[in-house]
Amino acid sequence: MLVVKLELWVCLEEVIRRDWLFKLVGKETFPVGNTDTKATIHIEAVTGFSYEYTLEINGKSLKTFLDNRSKISKTWVLKLDDADYRIVLEKDTMDVWCNGQKMETTGEFTENGTETHFAVGNRECCIKATTSGRKRNGIVHSLLVDGIRIEEAIE
């Protein structure tokens, strides 16, 4: 009897574990993160014992999902005090997320735009939203941690 195991891990957390009997192809759908986001992994036989895997997020290819996501959010990845952090700004709501947890924030208007303040551990963080001065570029969002600018993640 042939048993095939599927284990899928996202951010160091097991999200699927399946034992299949003879079922080497198909699809599995699973939740991602603390939102209503659904991912589907498609497993297709190519030739012999070769398989092709594709990933869809909310019914879109991974590339399309990431392209759309980059238009509505900004992401920064950084290490603070030997811990890894992913900070995400949702531009439409100005919600700030850190490692999947919605952060408590305080917003204020300044002469140059807005500032959204929050803390990560004992670090003071601020996302500044300023105009680029060019209509095509729109608003520029910058993350500062303890006053030091952090580069945006390239995904």
N, C-alpha and C positions, 0 to 999 in steps of 0.2 A: 504494500500500500504506500502510495506517495503522499507525503504531507508537506505542504508548502506553508511557510510562516511569513506573515507580513507584520512588520513592526514599523511604525511611523512615529518619529519624535519631532517635536517642534519646540524650540527654545528649551532644550533639556527636559522636556516633559513628554512622556509617552501618551499619544493621543489615540492610537489604534494598535491592537494586537489581535491578529486573526490566524487561525489554523485552517487551511483549506485542504480538502481531500480532492485531488485531481483538478481543482479549479485553479488554473495558472493565469487566467486572463479575467478581465472584468473591471469593475470600478468600485471604489469605496469613498463614501462621503463622511466628513468629520468636521467638527467645529474648530475654529481657530481663534484663540484669545478669549477675551471677556466680552466680545461683541457678538452680533448675529452673523458674522462672517462664516461662510461654509466653503470648504475646500473639497475638491474631488480629485482623486488620483485615478488615472486610467492606465490599465496594464494591458498591452496588446502584444500578441505573438508576431514576431517579424519573420524569422526563419529558424527552423530547428529549435534550439534552446535559447534563442536570442529574443529579448523582449524590449519593448519600448514603453517608457513611462512618460505620461504628460500630466501636468498639474493645472487645474482650473480653480480660480477663486471667484466665488459668486457667479459662476457660469461663464467667466471670461478666462482667456488664456492668461498665464502668469504675467507675460510681457504686457498685455493690454491692461491688466489690473494694476501693475506697477506704474505704467505710464499715466493712467487716470489718477492714481493715488498721489503721484508726484505733483499733480496740478492742484490738488486740494489740501495738501499737507506739506510740512517741512520736517525733516528728521535729522537729528544729531546723535552720533554715537560717541561716547566718551568713557574714560576710566577715571574714577575718583576714589581715592583711598583704597586702591586695589580692588575695586568693584566695578563691573561693567554696567553702563546705563545706556538706554535708548530713550531719547526725549523726542516726542512728536507733538507738533503744533497742528491742530486742525484749523485751517485758515478761515473756513466759513463760520465756525462757532467760537473760535479763539480758545477752545479747550486745549489743555496741555496734559499729555500723558507721559508717564515715566515707567518704563518696564511693564506696560500694560495696565497701570493704575492711574486713574484720573486724579490730577493734582489739584489741591486747593490753591487758587491764584487770587491775586489782587491786581486790578488794572488801573492805570492812570493815564491821562492825556498829558502830553508834553508839547513844547513848541514845535518839535520835529515829527510828532506822530503819537504813538502810544507805547507804553511799557507794561508788560505783564510780568509780575513778580511772583516767585514761588521758591520753595527750598527743596533741595535734595540732600538728605542727611543734614549736616550742619553747614552746608554750602548755600550761599545766596545766589539765586539764578534770576535772570531777567531776559525776556525776549522783547527786543525792540522792533517795532514796525515803523519804518520810515518810507517816504516816497523816494523813488529812484530818480525822479525828475524827468523820466521818459514814460510816455503813455504805454508803450509796448512792454516795458519791464514791470510797470505797476509798483506794487509795494515790496520792499525788501525787508525780510525778517532775519534778525541776527540774535544768536544766543550768547549771553555773557554769563560766565560762572565766576563768582568772586571778582567781577570786573574784567575778566579775560575772555576775549572773543573766541568762540569754538567754531570750527569749520563744519559746514553742513555735510552730512553723509552722502556719498555717491552710491546709489543702489542700482 
